[in-house]
Amino acid sequence: MQTNEIKVALVTGANTGVGFQIAKALAENGYHVFVGSRDLEKGKDAANQIGGEAHAIQLDITDNNSIRNAVSKIENEFGYLTLLVNNAAISNAGIPGRTMWEILSAQKASVTSIAEMRQVWETNVFGTLAITQALLPLLRNAKQSRIVTVSSSLGSLTLNADPGNAFRNGFDAVYGASKTALNGVFLSLAN
Ligand SMILES: NC(=O)c1ccc[n+]([C@@H]2O[C@H](COP(=O)([O-])OP(=O)(O)OC[C@H]3O[C@@H](n4cnc5c(N)ncnc54)[C@H](OP(=O)(O)O)[C@@H]3O)[C@@H](O)[C@H]2O)c1
């Protein structure tokens, strides 16, 4: 980016997994990184591990108060956001005691619990759009800005409609289709 502005990023769900690695890579590349975490203490641990300009921020993308507070914090500290990485997601409702096979079987469109489907879509689709909409004014305030949204090959209609794809039975209504919906929503935003 050809601007002298400090590069400011927010990564959602950055206390662990892919989000943690993205936040680390951004901090190593000179970004001030807000490490989004539902649990602030886990976010602080992650930010300490990352070092540099990584700082924890409490953020649950399904909680409007949490979204409001996180946006206010970034607004008060910088007044703009250069990069939003929409990484946070869940793959199931977290019902304990199920094997991966049981989870996948339970998430097929023919049998899935609509409550579980709603819970996953609440985070992966509606929560992701909610945090994005709330941050649009700060993204627009940056000299240059970008939104990166983490999807999955499991969300691809092209791949999962292909009879030659041996893994297409893994395309389920709960997680896979939530990523398809996410792709659609963010194509709409991009357009
Ligand atoms: N891992 C893979 O093989 C794979 C493949 C394709 C795509 N992806 C995508 O990559 C992204 C990261 O996956 P991952 O494997 O790193 O997942 P992960 O280890 O389960 O981490 C998910 C992160 O999202 C957070 N999160 C969940 N619900 C949230 C909410 N309501 N508000 C804010 N944060 C929330 C979690 O917080 P808590 O720690 O509080 O639960 C955690 O920090 C996801 O979008 C996933 O769909 C992953």
The ligand as a Gaussian input file, in Angstrom:
#p B3LYP/6-31G(d) Opt

LIG

0 1
 N       -9.321000     -25.404000       9.551000
 C       -9.662000     -25.741000       8.310000
 O       -9.346000     -26.825000       7.806000
 C      -10.451000     -24.761000       7.457000
 C      -10.698000     -25.073000       6.124000
 C      -11.397000     -24.163000       5.329000
 C      -11.827000     -22.978000       5.879000
 N      -11.604000     -22.711000       7.184000
 C      -12.102000     -21.437000       7.717000
 O      -11.015000     -20.777000       8.356000
 C      -11.499000     -19.979000       9.435000
 C      -10.770000     -20.342000      10.715000
 O      -10.920000     -21.715000      10.945000
 P      -10.100000     -22.452000      12.117000
 O       -9.922000     -23.861000      11.702000
 O       -8.910000     -21.645000      12.493000
 O      -11.207000     -22.439000      13.286000
 P      -11.027000     -22.492000      14.867000
 O       -9.670000     -22.986000      15.258000
 O      -12.233000     -23.202000      15.391000
 O      -11.119000     -20.945000      15.284000
 C      -12.296000     -20.233000      15.060000
 C      -12.178000     -18.887000      15.713000
 O      -13.422000     -18.203000      15.525000
 C      -13.851000     -17.745000      16.810000
 N      -15.294000     -17.567000      16.880000
 C      -16.276000     -18.500000      16.830000
 N      -17.464000     -17.925000      16.977000
 C      -17.250000     -16.589000      17.106000
 C      -18.079000     -15.464000      17.297000
 N      -19.414000     -15.582000      17.414000
 N      -17.511000     -14.239000      17.371000
 C      -16.177000     -14.097000      17.279000
 N      -15.323000     -15.116000      17.137000
 C      -15.863000     -16.355000      17.055000
 C      -13.342000     -18.788000      17.796000
 O      -13.376000     -18.265000      19.115000
 P      -13.365000     -19.229000      20.409000
 O      -11.928000     -19.623000      20.623000
 O      -13.921000     -18.351000      21.482000
 O      -14.260000     -20.395000      20.103000
 C      -11.943000     -18.973000      17.240000
 O      -11.129000     -17.909000      17.634000
 C      -13.005000     -20.234000       9.492000
 O      -13.684000     -19.228000       8.748000
 C      -13.155000     -21.578000       8.805000
 O      -14.449000     -21.765000       8.268000
 C      -10.915000     -23.571000       7.993000

